[in-house]
Amino acid sequence: MNDSSIHQHIESLVKEEERLYDAADERTLQPEERQRLDEINVQLDRYYDLLRQRRARREFGEDPGAAHMRPAGTVEGYLQ
C-alpha cells in the first residue's frame, strides 16, 4: 500500500463519517450508525498511524513499504 492509496482510504472514510454526522444533525442516529462511526474512527486512527510509520521510515532512510497496519487494540491504546 502506498501513500496515495492510504490517503484515498482516509478520504473515503472521512466522507462516510461526514454523511453519518449530517444524518445525526437531522435525526437521532440508529445504533448501527453509531457503531459504524466508532468503526470509522478506529480505522482512521489505524490509517493515520500507518502514514506516520511510513514517514518515519522514510525520514530515517528505511523502506516505507515495510510499515504495516497495526491492530486496532494497539493503536487505540496509545496515550494522547
A tleap script that builds the chain and sets N, CA, C and O, in Angstrom:
source leaprc.protein.ff14SB
mol = sequence {
  NMET ASN ASP SER SER ILE HIE GLN HIE ILE
  GLU SER LEU VAL LYS GLU GLU GLU ARG LEU
  TYR ASP ALA ALA ASP GLU ARG THR LEU GLN
  PRO GLU GLU ARG GLN ARG LEU ASP GLU ILE
  ASN VAL GLN LEU ASP ARG TYR TYR ASP LEU
  LEU ARG GLN ARG ARG ALA ARG ARG GLU PHE
  GLY GLU ASP PRO GLY ALA ALA HIE MET ARG
  PRO ALA GLY THR VAL GLU GLY TYR LEU CGLN
}
set mol.1.N position { 0.850 -1.163 0.000 }
set mol.1.CA position { 0.000 0.000 0.000 }
set mol.1.C position { 0.904 1.237 0.000 }
set mol.1.O position { 1.831 1.332 0.804 }
set mol.2.N position { 0.634 2.170 -0.893 }
set mol.2.CA position { 1.440 3.385 -0.950 }
set mol.2.C position { 0.685 4.554 -0.313 }
set mol.2.O position { -0.491 4.433 0.030 }
set mol.3.N position { 1.375 5.681 -0.161 }
set mol.3.CA position { 0.771 6.841 0.497 }
set mol.3.C position { -0.517 7.286 -0.195 }
set mol.3.O position { -1.486 7.656 0.467 }
set mol.4.N position { -0.524 7.249 -1.512 }
set mol.4.CA position { -1.700 7.687 -2.262 }
set mol.4.C position { -2.917 6.826 -1.943 }
set mol.4.O position { -4.010 7.352 -1.733 }
set mol.5.N position { -2.740 5.529 -1.907 }
set mol.5.CA position { -3.886 4.659 -1.617 }
set mol.5.C position { -4.321 4.808 -0.155 }
set mol.5.O position { -5.506 4.690 0.154 }
set mol.6.N position { -3.377 5.063 0.731 }
set mol.6.CA position { -3.730 5.304 2.133 }
set mol.6.C position { -4.574 6.568 2.239 }
set mol.6.O position { -5.587 6.591 2.937 }
set mol.7.N position { -4.149 7.622 1.538 }
set mol.7.CA position { -4.920 8.872 1.548 }
set mol.7.C position { -6.311 8.655 0.960 }
set mol.7.O position { -7.281 9.232 1.453 }
set mol.8.N position { -6.425 7.843 -0.075 }
set mol.8.CA position { -7.733 7.559 -0.669 }
set mol.8.C position { -8.646 6.850 0.334 }
set mol.8.O position { -9.832 7.167 0.433 }
set mol.9.N position { -8.089 5.894 1.073 }
set mol.9.CA position { -8.883 5.202 2.098 }
set mol.9.C position { -9.338 6.186 3.166 }
set mol.9.O position { -10.487 6.147 3.604 }
set mol.10.N position { -8.437 7.064 3.582 }
set mol.10.CA position { -8.780 8.057 4.599 }
set mol.10.C position { -9.893 8.968 4.083 }
set mol.10.O position { -10.861 9.226 4.800 }
set mol.11.N position { -9.767 9.455 2.860 }
set mol.11.CA position { -10.786 10.342 2.290 }
set mol.11.C position { -12.140 9.648 2.210 }
set mol.11.O position { -13.171 10.258 2.493 }
set mol.12.N position { -12.138 8.391 1.831 }
set mol.12.CA position { -13.382 7.629 1.747 }
set mol.12.C position { -14.034 7.487 3.120 }
set mol.12.O position { -15.245 7.655 3.260 }
set mol.13.N position { -13.231 7.180 4.122 }
set mol.13.CA position { -13.756 7.045 5.478 }
set mol.13.C position { -14.279 8.378 6.007 }
set mol.13.O position { -15.317 8.423 6.667 }
set mol.14.N position { -13.561 9.458 5.717 }
set mol.14.CA position { -13.991 10.783 6.179 }
set mol.14.C position { -15.316 11.165 5.525 }
set mol.14.O position { -16.182 11.739 6.185 }
set mol.15.N position { -15.486 10.860 4.255 }
set mol.15.CA position { -16.761 11.161 3.578 }
set mol.15.C position { -17.908 10.389 4.208 }
set mol.15.O position { -18.989 10.937 4.424 }
set mol.16.N position { -17.673 9.122 4.501 }
set mol.16.CA position { -18.708 8.324 5.152 }
set mol.16.C position { -19.021 8.870 6.538 }
set mol.16.O position { -20.183 8.940 6.940 }
set mol.17.N position { -17.983 9.255 7.263 }
set mol.17.CA position { -18.163 9.832 8.585 }
set mol.17.C position { -19.000 11.115 8.503 }
set mol.17.O position { -19.901 11.326 9.314 }
set mol.18.N position { -18.698 11.962 7.526 }
set mol.18.CA position { -19.445 13.211 7.352 }
set mol.18.C position { -20.919 12.937 7.037 }
set mol.18.O position { -21.804 13.630 7.538 }
set mol.19.N position { -21.179 11.917 6.198 }
set mol.19.CA position { -22.573 11.573 5.888 }
set mol.19.C position { -23.324 11.157 7.151 }
set mol.19.O position { -24.476 11.538 7.358 }
set mol.20.N position { -22.662 10.379 7.980 }
set mol.20.CA position { -23.309 9.943 9.217 }
set mol.20.C position { -23.543 11.115 10.165 }
set mol.20.O position { -24.596 11.197 10.798 }
set mol.21.N position { -22.577 12.018 10.269 }
set mol.21.CA position { -22.765 13.190 11.135 }
set mol.21.C position { -23.854 14.112 10.579 }
set mol.21.O position { -24.611 14.709 11.345 }
set mol.22.N position { -23.935 14.229 9.265 }
set mol.22.CA position { -25.010 15.026 8.668 }
set mol.22.C position { -26.371 14.424 8.999 }
set mol.22.O position { -27.323 15.146 9.298 }
set mol.23.N position { -26.454 13.103 8.943 }
set mol.23.CA position { -27.699 12.428 9.306 }
set mol.23.C position { -28.033 12.679 10.770 }
set mol.23.O position { -29.202 12.807 11.133 }
set mol.24.N position { -27.012 12.748 11.602 }
set mol.24.CA position { -27.224 12.988 13.029 }
set mol.24.C position { -27.778 14.389 13.277 }
set mol.24.O position { -28.479 14.617 14.263 }
set mol.25.N position { -27.463 15.328 12.381 }
set mol.25.CA position { -27.998 16.682 12.527 }
set mol.25.C position { -29.499 16.708 12.256 }
set mol.25.O position { -30.224 17.538 12.805 }
set mol.26.N position { -29.957 15.791 11.404 }
set mol.26.CA position { -31.360 15.773 11.012 }
set mol.26.C position { -32.214 14.859 11.886 }
set mol.26.O position { -33.424 15.054 11.994 }
set mol.27.N position { -31.592 13.870 12.506 }
set mol.27.CA position { -32.326 12.906 13.318 }
set mol.27.C position { -31.359 12.203 14.257 }
set mol.27.O position { -30.149 12.419 14.189 }
set mol.28.N position { -31.883 11.384 15.113 }
set mol.28.CA position { -31.048 10.598 16.017 }
set mol.28.C position { -30.452 9.427 15.254 }
set mol.28.O position { -31.144 8.756 14.488 }
set mol.29.N position { -29.180 9.188 15.463 }
set mol.29.CA position { -28.534 8.059 14.797 }
set mol.29.C position { -29.056 6.744 15.341 }
set mol.29.O position { -29.330 6.603 16.533 }
set mol.30.N position { -29.184 5.801 14.453 }
set mol.30.CA position { -29.552 4.447 14.835 }
set mol.30.C position { -28.332 3.777 15.473 }
set mol.30.O position { -27.200 4.186 15.214 }
set mol.31.N position { -28.547 2.763 16.294 }
set mol.31.CA position { -27.417 2.089 16.938 }
set mol.31.C position { -26.367 1.573 15.945 }
set mol.31.O position { -25.169 1.657 16.214 }
set mol.32.N position { -26.804 1.049 14.819 }
set mol.32.CA position { -25.833 0.558 13.829 }
set mol.32.C position { -25.043 1.701 13.187 }
set mol.32.O position { -23.891 1.509 12.797 }
set mol.33.N position { -25.648 2.883 13.072 }
set mol.33.CA position { -24.925 4.032 12.548 }
set mol.33.C position { -23.891 4.516 13.563 }
set mol.33.O position { -22.775 4.880 13.190 }
set mol.34.N position { -24.252 4.520 14.817 }
set mol.34.CA position { -23.309 4.917 15.876 }
set mol.34.C position { -22.148 3.914 15.936 }
set mol.34.O position { -20.993 4.302 16.114 }
set mol.35.N position { -22.464 2.643 15.789 }
set mol.35.CA position { -21.416 1.616 15.775 }
set mol.35.C position { -20.490 1.820 14.579 }
set mol.35.O position { -19.273 1.677 14.696 }
set mol.36.N position { -21.073 2.157 13.424 }
set mol.36.CA position { -20.251 2.394 12.234 }
set mol.36.C position { -19.342 3.596 12.443 }
set mol.36.O position { -18.190 3.568 12.009 }
set mol.37.N position { -19.819 4.644 13.091 }
set mol.37.CA position { -18.974 5.801 13.390 }
set mol.37.C position { -17.787 5.395 14.252 }
set mol.37.O position { -16.663 5.844 14.029 }
set mol.38.N position { -18.045 4.547 15.232 }
set mol.38.CA position { -16.958 4.059 16.076 }
set mol.38.C position { -15.938 3.278 15.255 }
set mol.38.O position { -14.731 3.444 15.434 }
set mol.39.N position { -16.426 2.424 14.352 }
set mol.39.CA position { -15.533 1.640 13.490 }
set mol.39.C position { -14.705 2.551 12.579 }
set mol.39.O position { -13.511 2.328 12.379 }
set mol.40.N position { -15.350 3.569 12.039 }
set mol.40.CA position { -14.655 4.514 11.159 }
set mol.40.C position { -13.538 5.210 11.934 }
set mol.40.O position { -12.427 5.351 11.424 }
set mol.41.N position { -13.821 5.641 13.151 }
set mol.41.CA position { -12.807 6.335 13.953 }
set mol.41.C position { -11.598 5.446 14.217 }
set mol.41.O position { -10.462 5.916 14.176 }
set mol.42.N position { -11.833 4.177 14.485 }
set mol.42.CA position { -10.732 3.249 14.720 }
set mol.42.C position { -9.932 3.063 13.430 }
set mol.42.O position { -8.701 3.069 13.455 }
set mol.43.N position { -10.624 2.898 12.315 }
set mol.43.CA position { -9.930 2.717 11.039 }
set mol.43.C position { -9.104 3.959 10.682 }
set mol.43.O position { -7.977 3.844 10.200 }
set mol.44.N position { -9.671 5.137 10.919 }
set mol.44.CA position { -8.912 6.364 10.652 }
set mol.44.C position { -7.645 6.408 11.499 }
set mol.44.O position { -6.574 6.756 11.001 }
set mol.45.N position { -7.762 6.058 12.769 }
set mol.45.CA position { -6.578 6.032 13.633 }
set mol.45.C position { -5.529 5.069 13.086 }
set mol.45.O position { -4.335 5.368 13.116 }
set mol.46.N position { -5.967 3.919 12.589 }
set mol.46.CA position { -5.029 2.918 12.068 }
set mol.46.C position { -4.346 3.420 10.796 }
set mol.46.O position { -3.144 3.222 10.617 }
set mol.47.N position { -5.106 4.067 9.917 }
set mol.47.CA position { -4.502 4.586 8.678 }
set mol.47.C position { -3.555 5.748 8.960 }
set mol.47.O position { -2.491 5.840 8.347 }
set mol.48.N position { -3.930 6.638 9.883 }
set mol.48.CA position { -3.021 7.736 10.226 }
set mol.48.C position { -1.745 7.197 10.872 }
set mol.48.O position { -0.657 7.717 10.625 }
set mol.49.N position { -1.873 6.170 11.687 }
set mol.49.CA position { -0.700 5.531 12.278 }
set mol.49.C position { 0.196 4.954 11.186 }
set mol.49.O position { 1.418 5.084 11.249 }
set mol.50.N position { -0.405 4.325 10.198 }
set mol.50.CA position { 0.370 3.758 9.092 }
set mol.50.C position { 1.126 4.854 8.340 }
set mol.50.O position { 2.295 4.680 7.996 }
set mol.51.N position { 0.462 5.976 8.089 }
set mol.51.CA position { 1.148 7.096 7.429 }
set mol.51.C position { 2.327 7.594 8.266 }
set mol.51.O position { 3.398 7.876 7.727 }
set mol.52.N position { 2.129 7.703 9.585 }
set mol.52.CA position { 3.225 8.148 10.458 }
set mol.52.C position { 4.392 7.167 10.425 }
set mol.52.O position { 5.553 7.575 10.402 }
set mol.53.N position { 4.082 5.884 10.422 }
set mol.53.CA position { 5.148 4.879 10.326 }
set mol.53.C position { 5.927 5.038 9.030 }
set mol.53.O position { 7.158 5.009 9.026 }
set mol.54.N position { 5.197 5.208 7.924 }
set mol.54.CA position { 5.848 5.332 6.613 }
set mol.54.C position { 6.736 6.570 6.557 }
set mol.54.O position { 7.855 6.517 6.047 }
set mol.55.N position { 6.234 7.677 7.081 }
set mol.55.CA position { 7.016 8.917 7.083 }
set mol.55.C position { 8.271 8.764 7.938 }
set mol.55.O position { 9.348 9.212 7.546 }
set mol.56.N position { 8.136 8.141 9.091 }
set mol.56.CA position { 9.293 7.947 9.975 }
set mol.56.C position { 10.330 7.049 9.301 }
set mol.56.O position { 11.526 7.331 9.371 }
set mol.57.N position { 9.890 5.986 8.659 }
set mol.57.CA position { 10.827 5.094 7.962 }
set mol.57.C position { 11.551 5.849 6.846 }
set mol.57.O position { 12.761 5.707 6.668 }
set mol.58.N position { 10.807 6.638 6.114 }
set mol.58.CA position { 11.402 7.422 5.020 }
set mol.58.C position { 12.429 8.390 5.576 }
set mol.58.O position { 13.516 8.543 5.019 }
set mol.59.N position { 12.079 9.048 6.683 }
set mol.59.CA position { 12.968 10.034 7.313 }
set mol.59.C position { 14.296 9.412 7.743 }
set mol.59.O position { 15.336 10.067 7.686 }
set mol.60.N position { 14.264 8.172 8.166 }
set mol.60.CA position { 15.478 7.512 8.646 }
set mol.60.C position { 16.089 6.570 7.613 }
set mol.60.O position { 16.876 5.688 7.953 }
set mol.61.N position { 15.718 6.766 6.346 }
set mol.61.CA position { 16.326 6.020 5.261 }
set mol.61.C position { 15.912 4.562 5.179 }
set mol.61.O position { 16.591 3.757 4.543 }
set mol.62.N position { 14.818 4.223 5.810 }
set mol.62.CA position { 14.318 2.856 5.758 }
set mol.62.C position { 13.217 2.745 4.707 }
set mol.62.O position { 12.730 3.749 4.189 }
set mol.63.N position { 12.839 1.520 4.407 }
set mol.63.CA position { 11.804 1.250 3.409 }
set mol.63.C position { 10.425 1.534 3.987 }
set mol.63.O position { 10.007 0.856 4.925 }
set mol.64.N position { 9.699 2.531 3.446 }
set mol.64.CA position { 8.361 2.810 3.961 }
set mol.64.C position { 7.395 1.656 3.702 }
set mol.64.O position { 6.388 1.515 4.396 }
set mol.65.N position { 7.705 0.833 2.703 }
set mol.65.CA position { 6.855 -0.311 2.399 }
set mol.65.C position { 6.873 -1.374 3.486 }
set mol.65.O position { 6.023 -2.264 3.500 }
set mol.66.N position { 7.832 -1.287 4.391 }
set mol.66.CA position { 7.906 -2.253 5.487 }
set mol.66.C position { 6.958 -1.890 6.637 }
set mol.66.O position { 6.771 -2.678 7.564 }
set mol.67.N position { 6.366 -0.703 6.571 }
set mol.67.CA position { 5.392 -0.309 7.593 }
set mol.67.C position { 4.160 -1.193 7.441 }
set mol.67.O position { 3.845 -1.658 6.345 }
set mol.68.N position { 3.484 -1.413 8.534 }
set mol.68.CA position { 2.302 -2.274 8.476 }
set mol.68.C position { 1.174 -1.687 9.326 }
set mol.68.O position { 1.396 -0.924 10.266 }
set mol.69.N position { -0.040 -2.076 8.953 }
set mol.69.CA position { -1.222 -1.637 9.685 }
set mol.69.C position { -1.230 -2.364 11.028 }
set mol.69.O position { -1.247 -3.593 11.083 }
set mol.70.N position { -1.218 -1.592 12.094 }
set mol.70.CA position { -1.208 -2.193 13.429 }
set mol.70.C position { -2.636 -2.550 13.851 }
set mol.70.O position { -3.602 -1.964 13.363 }
set mol.71.N position { -2.756 -3.513 14.758 }
set mol.71.CA position { -4.092 -3.881 15.246 }
set mol.71.C position { -4.780 -2.707 15.933 }
set mol.71.O position { -4.129 -1.825 16.494 }
set mol.72.N position { -6.091 -2.715 15.878 }
set mol.72.CA position { -6.866 -1.638 16.482 }
set mol.72.C position { -6.543 -1.477 17.958 }
set mol.72.O position { -6.425 -0.352 18.444 }
set mol.73.N position { -6.398 -2.576 18.676 }
set mol.73.CA position { -6.102 -2.506 20.103 }
set mol.73.C position { -4.795 -1.799 20.402 }
set mol.73.O position { -4.670 -1.121 21.421 }
set mol.74.N position { -3.832 -1.953 19.525 }
set mol.74.CA position { -2.535 -1.298 19.704 }
set mol.74.C position { -2.665 0.204 19.475 }
set mol.74.O position { -2.221 1.007 20.295 }
set mol.75.N position { -3.269 0.569 18.370 }
set mol.75.CA position { -3.394 1.984 18.001 }
set mol.75.C position { -4.309 2.713 18.979 }
set mol.75.O position { -4.026 3.847 19.364 }
set mol.76.N position { -5.387 2.082 19.376 }
set mol.76.CA position { -6.324 2.731 20.293 }
set mol.76.C position { -5.755 2.827 21.699 }
set mol.76.O position { -6.269 3.589 22.518 }
set mol.77.N position { -4.706 2.072 21.995 }
set mol.77.CA position { -4.100 2.103 23.317 }
set mol.77.C position { -3.046 3.171 23.503 }
set mol.77.O position { -2.526 3.341 24.606 }
set mol.78.N position { -2.715 3.908 22.427 }
set mol.78.CA position { -1.698 4.954 22.533 }
set mol.78.C position { -2.205 6.069 23.436 }
set mol.78.O position { -3.389 6.406 23.428 }
set mol.79.N position { -1.298 6.629 24.206 }
set mol.79.CA position { -1.637 7.775 25.045 }
set mol.79.C position { -1.615 9.023 24.194 }
set mol.79.O position { -0.783 9.154 23.297 }
set mol.80.N position { -2.517 9.932 24.466 }
set mol.80.CA position { -2.576 11.188 23.716 }
set mol.80.C position { -1.608 12.181 24.286 }
set mol.80.O position { -1.509 13.303 23.789 }
savepdb mol mol.pdb
quit
